[in-house]
Amino acid sequence: MYRTLHEQYPYAHCELDFDNPLQLLVATVLSAQTTDVTVNRVTPALFSRWPGAADLASADRTEMEEVLRPTGFYRAKTNSVLKLGAALVENHDGQVPPRLADLVKLPGVGRKTANVVLGNAFGIPGITVDTHFGRLSRRMGWTDEEDPVKVEHAVGRLIPRTEWTMLSHVVIFHGRRTCHARRPACGACPVARWCPSYGVGETDPEEAAALLRFELAPGAGAKGG
Ligand code: SF4
């Protein structure tokens, strides 16, 4: 199933824009409860105004709130970014540490964010269990686990470690484009023949094809969508 999904989405990648580990870390924190497209709209202004961890730590709160406002929950997110910048300066000389154990100690950073950063900014394989990954792993019969950490370990045992980052991308792409939370496009799904959940969504090929969201318009990649 993974190989087929990889063939379907050979270009699967992290959909957040970033130039360095700090940018990806901050962008991932900002992506909570919003789309990657929305985050990508605000991060150029954020990183040109405050390029380093020390800049983020000492930023004017009101000014940053204005920049982050389009991402929603902007007061909480500003708070997270200020604290994150401060913790990086205090504990890691302003650098993003390339270790899971260090990353998850940073304020506002959980395993999911840490694995995104490890896999995409440092090339260290990681499985990113977001809402799509958890839902699809269960639908495709890879695991029954609900807890994201248990899903990560269970699926990690099935797939070679070197594939973990790409696996995360293709499963998330499949969740965003085909196997939606509501009305998955089963009739247009490349792994339907092996999927124990085939039929939970639309099975008519034409109706299913109309549900595909291959070319995402800005804002169309809604989380859980
Ligand atoms: S067959 Fe349906 S439920 Fe299974 S992976 Fe495809 S779209 Fe999702």
Residues whose N, C-alpha, C, O or C-beta is under 5 A from the ligand:
A	BS01	SF4	R139 T178 C179 P184 A185 C186 C189 V191 A192 C195 S197 Y198 G199 G201
